[in-house]
Amino acid sequence: MRVFCEILASLVGYEFDDLDWQAVEVGLVDTDDEREERWYGCPLIGAVVSLDLKPARAVGGTEVSVKVYGAADDALRAQVELACDVAASYDISRA
């Protein structure tokens, strides 16, 4: 999830650092992907465009669902979709 956040941040020119990651880690703890009000909001405020990343964990599972909002042009939209597709193809667990 951290790499995914870093990729999205990079796309908009936002420096995603350790403090951002700590906020996402803590924010994900009480999320529930089946309840919209329990998704975590993570703003990625770039120089020109900003994205609002909303991740949520599957209750009882290890999967994380994500939604990405923002005023993106076609190129950025395609890059975000590619990042989502690539991330969805990996099963990442703690060592």
C-alpha distances in whole Angstrom, upper triangle without the diagonal:
4,5,5,6,9,10,11,12,14,16,17,18,16,16,12,13,13,15,12,9,12,12,9,9,13,13,10,13,16,14,16,15,19,20,19,20,18,15,13,14,12,15,14,18,19,23,24,21,19,16,15,11,12,9,11,11,14,17,17,15,11,10,8,10,10,13,14,17,19,22,21,24,24,22,19,19,19,17,14,15,15,11,11,13,12,8,10,12,10,10,8,10,11,14
4,5,5,6,9,10,10,12,14,16,16,14,13,9,10,10,12,9,7,10,11,8,9,13,13,12,14,17,16,19,18,22,23,22,22,20,17,14,15,12,14,13,17,17,21,22,20,18,16,15,12,13,11,14,14,17,20,21,18,15,14,12,13,13,15,15,18,20,23,22,24,24,23,19,20,20,17,15,17,16,12,13,15,14,11,13,15,13,13,11,12,12,15
4,5,5,6,9,10,10,12,15,15,14,12,10,11,12,14,12,10,13,14,12,13,16,16,15,18,21,19,21,20,24,25,24,25,22,19,17,17,14,16,14,17,17,20,22,20,18,16,16,13,15,13,16,16,19,22,23,20,16,15,13,15,13,16,15,18,20,22,20,23,23,20,18,18,18,15,13,15,14,10,11,13,11,9,12,14,12,13,11,13,14,16
4,5,5,6,9,10,11,13,14,13,13,11,13,14,16,13,11,14,15,12,13,16,16,14,17,20,18,19,18,21,22,21,22,20,17,15,15,12,14,12,16,16,19,20,18,16,13,13,10,12,11,14,15,17,20,22,19,16,14,11,12,10,12,12,15,16,19,17,20,20,18,15,15,15,12,10,12,11,7,8,11,9,7,10,12,11,13,11,14,16,18
4,5,5,6,9,10,11,12,10,10,7,10,11,12,9,8,12,12,9,11,14,13,13,16,18,17,19,18,21,22,20,21,19,15,13,12,9,10,9,12,13,17,18,15,13,11,11,8,10,10,13,15,18,21,23,20,17,15,12,13,10,12,11,14,15,18,17,19,20,18,15,15,16,13,11,13,13,10,10,14,13,10,13,16,15,16,14,16,17,20
4,6,5,6,9,10,10,9,8,6,8,10,12,10,9,13,13,12,13,17,16,16,19,22,20,22,21,25,25,24,24,22,19,16,15,12,12,10,12,12,15,17,15,14,12,13,11,14,14,17,18,21,24,26,23,20,18,16,16,14,15,14,16,16,19,17,20,20,18,15,16,17,13,12,15,14,10,12,15,14,12,15,17,16,17,16,18,18,20
4,5,5,6,9,10,10,10,9,12,14,16,13,13,16,17,14,16,20,19,18,22,24,22,23,22,25,26,24,25,24,20,18,17,14,14,11,13,12,15,16,15,13,12,13,12,15,14,18,19,22,25,27,24,21,19,16,16,14,15,13,15,15,17,15,17,17,15,12,13,13,10,9,12,11,7,10,13,11,10,14,15,15,17,16,19,20,22
4,5,5,7,9,8,10,9,13,15,16,13,13,16,16,14,16,19,18,17,21,23,20,22,20,23,24,21,23,21,18,16,14,11,11,8,11,10,13,14,11,10,8,10,9,12,13,16,18,21,24,26,24,21,18,15,15,12,12,9,11,12,14,12,14,15,13,10,11,12,9,7,10,10,8,9,13,12,11,14,16,16,19,18,20,22,24
4,5,5,6,5,6,6,10,13,14,10,11,15,14,13,16,18,17,18,21,23,21,23,22,25,25,23,23,22,19,16,14,10,9,6,8,7,11,12,10,9,8,10,10,13,14,18,20,23,26,28,26,23,21,18,17,14,14,12,13,12,14,13,16,17,15,12,13,15,12,10,14,14,11,13,16,16,15,18,20,19,21,20,22,23,25
4,5,5,6,7,8,11,15,16,13,14,18,18,16,19,22,21,21,24,26,25,27,25,29,29,26,27,26,22,20,18,14,13,9,10,9,11,12,11,11,11,13,13,17,17,21,23,26,29,31,28,25,23,20,20,17,17,14,16,15,16,14,16,17,14,11,14,14,11,11,14,14,11,14,17,16,15,19,20,20,22,21,23,24,26
4,6,8,10,11,15,18,19,16,17,20,20,18,21,24,22,22,26,27,25,27,25,28,28,26,27,26,22,20,18,15,13,10,11,8,10,11,9,10,10,13,13,16,17,21,23,26,29,31,29,26,23,20,20,16,16,13,13,12,13,11,12,13,10,7,10,11,8,8,12,12,10,13,15,15,15,18,20,20,23,22,25,26,28
4,6,9,11,14,18,18,15,17,20,19,18,21,23,22,22,26,27,25,27,25,28,28,25,26,25,22,19,17,14,11,7,7,5,7,7,6,6,8,11,12,16,18,22,24,27,30,33,30,28,25,22,21,17,16,12,12,10,11,10,11,13,12,8,11,13,11,10,14,15,13,15,18,18,18,21,23,23,25,24,27,28,30
4,7,9,13,16,17,14,16,20,19,18,21,24,22,23,27,28,27,29,28,31,30,28,28,27,24,21,18,15,12,9,8,5,6,8,8,9,11,14,14,18,20,24,26,29,32,34,32,29,27,24,23,20,19,16,16,14,14,13,15,17,15,12,15,16,13,13,17,17,15,18,21,20,20,23,25,25,27,25,28,28,30
4,6,9,13,13,11,13,16,15,15,18,20,19,20,24,25,24,26,26,29,28,26,26,25,21,18,16,12,10,6,6,5,7,10,10,9,10,12,13,16,18,21,24,27,30,32,30,27,25,22,22,18,18,15,15,14,15,15,17,19,17,14,16,18,15,14,18,18,16,18,21,20,19,22,25,24,26,24,26,26,28
4,6,10,11,9,11,14,14,14,17,19,19,20,23,25,24,27,26,30,29,27,27,26,22,19,17,13,12,9,9,8,10,13,13,12,13,14,14,18,19,22,24,27,30,32,30,27,25,22,22,20,20,17,18,17,19,18,21,22,20,17,19,21,17,17,20,20,17,19,22,21,20,23,25,24,25,23,24,24,26
4,7,8,6,7,11,11,11,13,15,15,16,19,22,21,24,23,27,27,25,24,23,20,16,15,11,10,8,10,10,13,16,15,13,13,13,12,15,15,19,20,24,26,28,26,23,22,19,19,17,18,16,17,17,20,19,21,23,21,18,19,21,17,16,19,19,16,17,21,19,17,20,22,21,22,20,21,21,23
4,5,5,6,9,10,11,12,15,15,17,19,22,22,25,25,29,28,26,26,24,21,18,16,13,13,11,13,14,16,19,18,16,16,16,15,17,17,20,21,25,27,28,27,23,23,20,21,19,21,19,21,21,23,23,25,27,25,21,23,24,21,19,23,22,19,20,23,22,19,23,24,22,23,20,21,20,22
4,5,5,6,9,10,10,12,14,15,17,20,20,24,24,28,28,26,26,23,21,17,17,14,15,14,16,17,20,23,22,19,19,18,17,18,17,19,20,24,26,27,25,22,22,20,21,20,22,21,23,23,26,26,28,30,28,24,26,27,23,22,25,24,20,21,24,23,20,23,25,22,22,19,19,17,19
4,5,5,6,9,10,11,12,14,16,18,19,23,24,27,26,25,24,21,19,16,15,12,13,13,15,17,19,22,21,18,18,17,16,17,17,19,20,24,25,27,25,23,23,20,21,20,21,20,22,22,25,25,28,30,29,25,26,28,25,23,25,26,22,23,26,25,22,24,27,24,24,21,21,20,22
4,5,5,6,9,10,10,12,15,17,17,20,21,24,23,22,21,19,16,13,12,9,10,10,12,14,17,19,18,15,14,13,12,14,14,16,18,21,23,25,24,21,20,17,18,16,17,16,18,19,22,22,25,27,25,22,23,24,21,19,22,22,19,19,23,22,19,22,24,22,22,20,20,19,22
4,5,5,6,9,10,11,13,16,16,19,19,23,23,22,21,18,16,13,13,10,12,12,15,16,20,22,20,17,16,15,13,14,12,14,15,19,21,22,21,18,17,15,17,15,17,17,19,20,23,23,26,27,26,22,23,24,21,19,21,21,18,18,21,20,17,19,21,19,19,16,16,15,18
4,5,5,6,8,10,11,14,15,18,20,23,23,22,21,18,16,13,13,11,14,14,17,19,22,25,23,20,18,17,15,15,14,15,16,19,21,22,21,18,19,16,18,17,19,19,21,23,26,26,29,31,29,26,26,28,25,22,25,25,21,21,24,23,20,22,24,22,21,18,17,16,18
4,6,5,6,9,10,12,13,17,18,21,20,19,18,15,13,10,10,8,11,12,15,18,21,23,21,18,16,14,13,13,12,13,15,19,20,21,21,19,18,16,17,16,17,17,19,20,24,24,28,29,28,25,25,27,24,21,24,24,21,20,24,23,20,22,25,23,22,19,19,18,21
4,5,5,6,9,11,11,14,15,18,18,17,16,13,11,8,9,7,10,12,15,17,21,23,20,17,15,12,10,10,9,10,12,15,17,19,18,15,15,12,13,12,14,14,16,18,22,22,26,27,26,22,22,24,21,18,20,21,18,17,20,20,16,18,21,19,19,16,16,16,19
4,5,5,7,10,11,14,15,19,18,18,18,14,13,10,12,11,14,15,19,21,25,26,24,21,18,16,13,13,10,11,11,14,15,17,16,13,14,12,14,14,16,17,20,22,26,26,29,30,29,25,25,26,24,21,23,23,19,19,21,21,17,18,21,19,17,15,14,13,16
4,5,6,8,10,13,16,19,18,18,16,13,12,10,12,11,15,17,20,22,26,28,25,22,20,17,15,13,12,12,12,15,16,17,17,15,16,14,16,16,18,19,21,23,27,27,31,32,31,28,27,29,27,24,25,26,23,21,25,24,20,22,24,22,21,18,17,16,19
4,6,7,7,11,13,16,15,14,13,10,9,6,8,9,12,15,18,21,24,26,23,19,17,14,12,10,9,9,10,14,14,17,17,15,15,12,14,13,15,16,18,20,24,25,28,30,29,25,25,27,25,21,23,24,21,20,23,23,19,20,23,22,21,19,18,18,21
4,6,5,9,10,13,13,13,13,9,8,6,9,10,14,16,19,22,26,27,24,21,18,15,12,10,7,6,7,10,11,13,13,11,11,9,11,11,13,15,18,21,24,25,28,29,29,25,24,26,24,20,21,23,19,18,21,21,17,17,20,19,17,16,15,15,19
4,6,9,12,14,14,15,14,10,10,9,13,14,18,20,23,26,29,31,28,24,21,18,16,13,11,9,8,11,10,12,12,12,13,11,13,14,17,19,21,24,28,29,32,33,32,29,28,29,27,24,25,26,23,21,24,24,20,20,23,21,19,17,16,15,19
4,7,10,12,11,12,11,7,8,9,12,14,18,21,24,27,31,31,28,25,22,18,16,13,11,8,8,10,9,12,13,13,14,12,14,15,17,19,21,24,28,29,32,33,33,30,28,30,29,25,26,27,24,22,25,25,22,21,24,23,21,20,19,19,22
4,7,9,8,9,9,5,5,6,10,13,16,19,22,25,29,29,26,23,19,16,13,10,8,5,6,8,8,11,12,12,12,10,10,11,13,16,18,21,25,26,29,30,30,27,25,27,26,22,22,24,22,19,22,23,19,19,22,21,19,18,18,19,23
4,5,6,8,8,5,6,9,13,15,19,21,24,27,31,31,28,24,21,17,15,11,9,6,5,6,6,10,10,12,11,9,9,11,13,16,18,22,26,26,30,30,30,27,25,27,26,22,22,24,22,19,21,22,19,18,21,21,19,19,19,20,24
4,6,7,9,7,6,10,13,15,18,20,24,26,30,30,26,23,19,16,14,10,8,5,6,5,7,11,11,11,9,8,7,9,10,14,16,20,23,24,27,27,28,25,22,24,23,20,19,21,19,16,18,20,17,15,19,19,18,18,19,21,25
4,6,9,8,9,12,15,18,21,23,27,29,33,32,29,25,22,19,17,13,12,9,9,8,8,12,12,14,12,11,10,12,13,16,18,22,25,26,29,29,30,27,25,26,26,23,22,24,23,19,21,23,20,18,21,22,21,21,22,24,28
4,6,5,7,11,13,17,20,22,25,28,32,31,28,24,21,18,16,12,12,9,10,10,10,14,15,16,15,13,12,13,13,16,17,21,24,26,29,29,31,28,25,27,27,23,23,26,24,21,23,25,22,21,24,24,23,24,24,26,29
4,5,6,9,11,14,17,20,22,25,29,28,24,21,18,14,13,10,10,9,12,12,13,17,17,18,16,14,11,11,11,14,14,18,21,22,26,26,28,25,22,25,25,21,21,24,22,19,22,24,21,20,24,24,24,24,25,27,30
4,6,8,10,14,16,20,22,25,28,28,25,21,19,15,14,11,12,10,13,14,14,18,19,20,18,15,14,14,13,15,16,19,22,24,27,29,30,27,25,27,27,23,23,26,25,22,25,26,24,23,27,27,26,26,26,27,31
4,6,9,13,16,19,22,25,28,29,25,22,19,15,13,10,10,7,9,11,11,15,16,16,15,13,12,12,13,15,16,20,23,25,28,29,30,27,25,27,26,23,23,25,23,21,23,25,22,21,25,24,23,23,23,24,27
4,7,10,13,16,19,22,25,25,22,18,15,12,10,6,6,5,8,11,12,15,15,15,13,10,9,9,9,12,13,16,20,21,25,26,26,23,21,23,23,19,19,22,20,17,20,21,18,18,22,21,21,20,21,22,26
4,7,10,13,16,19,23,23,20,16,13,10,8,5,6,6,9,13,14,17,17,16,14,11,11,9,10,11,13,16,19,20,24,25,26,22,21,23,22,18,19,22,19,17,20,21,18,18,22,21,21,20,20,21,25
4,6,10,12,16,19,20,17,13,10,7,6,5,7,9,13,16,18,21,20,19,17,13,12,10,10,10,10,12,16,18,21,23,23,20,19,21,20,17,18,21,18,17,20,21,19,19,23,23,23,22,23,23,27
4,6,9,13,16,17,14,11,8,6,5,6,8,11,14,18,20,22,21,19,18,14,13,11,10,10,10,12,15,16,20,22,22,18,18,20,18,15,17,19,16,16,20,20,17,19,22,22,22,21,22,22,26
4,6,9,13,14,11,7,6,4,6,8,11,14,18,21,23,26,25,23,21,17,16,13,12,10,9,10,13,14,18,20,20,16,16,19,17,15,17,19,17,17,21,21,19,21,24,24,25,23,25,25,28
4,6,10,11,9,6,5,6,7,11,13,16,19,23,25,28,26,24,22,18,17,14,13,10,10,10,12,13,16,18,17,14,15,17,15,13,16,18,15,16,19,20,18,20,23,23,24,23,25,25,28
4,7,8,7,4,6,8,10,14,16,20,23,26,29,31,30,28,25,22,21,17,16,13,12,10,12,13,16,18,18,14,16,19,17,15,18,20,18,19,22,23,21,24,26,26,28,26,28,29,31
4,6,5,5,8,11,13,16,19,22,25,29,31,34,32,29,27,24,23,19,18,14,13,11,12,12,14,17,15,12,15,17,15,14,18,19,17,19,22,22,21,24,27,27,28,27,29,30,32
4,6,8,11,14,16,20,22,26,29,32,35,38,36,33,31,27,26,23,21,17,16,13,13,13,15,18,16,14,17,19,17,17,20,21,20,22,25,25,25,27,30,30,32,30,33,33,35
4,7,10,14,16,20,23,26,30,32,35,38,36,34,31,28,26,22,20,16,15,11,10,10,11,15,14,12,14,17,16,16,19,20,19,21,24,25,25,27,29,30,32,31,34,35,37
4,7,10,13,16,19,23,26,29,32,35,33,31,28,24,23,19,17,13,11,8,7,7,9,13,12,10,12,15,14,13,16,18,17,18,21,22,22,24,27,27,30,29,31,32,35
4,7,10,13,16,20,23,26,29,32,30,28,25,21,20,16,14,10,9,6,7,8,12,14,14,11,12,15,14,12,16,18,16,17,20,21,20,22,25,26,28,27,29,30,33
4,6,10,13,16,20,22,25,28,26,24,22,18,16,12,10,7,6,5,8,8,12,14,14,10,11,14,12,10,13,15,14,14,17,18,17,19,22,23,24,24,26,27,30
4,6,10,13,17,20,22,25,24,22,20,16,14,10,8,6,5,6,10,11,15,17,17,13,13,16,15,12,14,17,15,14,18,19,17,19,22,22,24,23,25,26,29
4,6,10,13,16,19,22,20,18,16,12,10,7,6,5,7,9,13,13,16,18,18,14,13,16,14,11,13,15,13,11,15,16,14,15,19,19,20,19,21,22,26
4,7,10,13,16,19,18,16,14,10,8,5,5,6,8,11,15,16,19,20,21,17,16,18,17,13,14,17,14,12,16,17,15,15,19,19,19,19,20,22,25
4,7,10,13,15,14,13,10,6,6,4,6,9,11,15,18,18,22,22,22,19,17,19,18,14,15,17,14,12,15,16,13,13,16,16,16,15,17,18,22
4,7,9,12,11,10,9,5,5,6,9,12,14,18,22,22,25,25,26,22,21,22,21,17,18,19,17,14,17,18,14,14,17,17,16,16,16,18,22
4,6,9,7,7,6,4,6,9,12,15,18,21,25,25,28,28,28,25,23,24,23,20,19,21,18,15,17,18,14,14,16,15,14,14,14,15,19
4,6,5,7,6,6,7,11,14,17,20,24,27,27,30,30,30,27,25,25,25,21,20,22,20,16,18,19,16,14,16,16,14,14,15,17,20
4,5,8,9,9,11,14,17,20,23,26,30,30,33,33,33,30,28,29,28,25,24,26,23,20,22,23,19,17,20,19,17,17,16,18,21
4,7,9,11,13,17,20,23,26,30,33,33,36,36,36,33,31,31,30,27,26,27,25,22,23,23,20,18,20,19,16,16,15,16,19
4,6,9,11,15,18,21,24,28,31,31,34,33,33,30,28,28,27,24,23,24,22,19,19,20,17,15,16,15,12,13,12,14,17
4,7,10,13,17,20,23,26,30,29,32,31,31,28,26,26,25,22,21,21,19,16,17,17,14,12,14,12,9,9,8,11,14
4,7,10,13,16,20,23,27,26,28,28,27,25,23,23,22,19,18,18,16,13,14,14,11,9,11,10,8,9,10,13,16
4,7,10,13,16,20,23,23,25,25,25,22,20,21,19,16,16,17,14,11,13,14,10,9,12,11,10,11,12,14,18
4,7,10,14,17,20,20,23,22,23,20,18,18,18,14,13,15,13,10,12,13,10,9,13,13,13,14,15,18,21
4,7,10,13,17,16,19,19,19,16,14,16,15,11,11,13,11,8,11,13,10,10,14,14,15,15,17,19,23
4,7,10,14,14,17,17,18,15,12,14,14,10,10,13,12,9,12,15,13,13,16,17,18,19,21,23,27
4,7,10,10,13,14,15,11,10,12,12,8,9,12,11,9,13,15,13,14,18,19,20,20,23,25,28
4,7,8,12,13,15,11,10,13,13,10,12,15,14,13,16,18,17,18,21,22,24,24,26,28,31
4,6,9,12,13,10,9,13,13,11,13,16,15,15,18,20,19,20,24,25,27,27,29,31,34
4,7,10,12,9,9,13,13,12,14,17,17,17,20,22,22,23,26,27,30,30,32,34,37
4,7,8,6,6,9,10,9,11,14,14,15,17,19,20,21,24,25,28,28,31,33,35
4,6,5,6,9,10,11,12,14,15,17,18,20,21,22,25,27,30,30,33,35,38
4,6,5,6,9,10,10,12,14,15,16,18,20,21,23,25,28,29,32,35,37
4,5,5,6,9,10,11,12,14,15,17,18,20,22,24,27,27,31,33,35
4,5,5,6,9,10,10,12,14,15,16,18,20,22,25,25,28,30,33
4,5,5,6,9,10,11,12,14,15,16,19,21,24,24,28,30,33
4,5,5,6,9,10,10,12,14,15,17,19,22,23,27,29,32
4,5,5,6,9,10,11,12,14,16,17,21,21,25,27,29
4,5,5,6,9,10,11,12,15,16,19,19,23,25,27
4,5,5,6,9,10,10,13,15,18,19,23,25,28
4,5,5,6,8,10,11,13,17,18,21,24,26
4,5,5,6,9,10,11,15,15,19,21,23
4,6,5,6,9,10,13,14,18,20,23
4,6,5,7,9,13,14,18,21,23
4,5,5,7,11,12,16,19,21
4,5,6,8,9,13,16,18
4,6,8,10,13,17,19
4,7,10,13,17,19
4,6,10,13,15
4,7,10,12
4,7,9
4,6
4
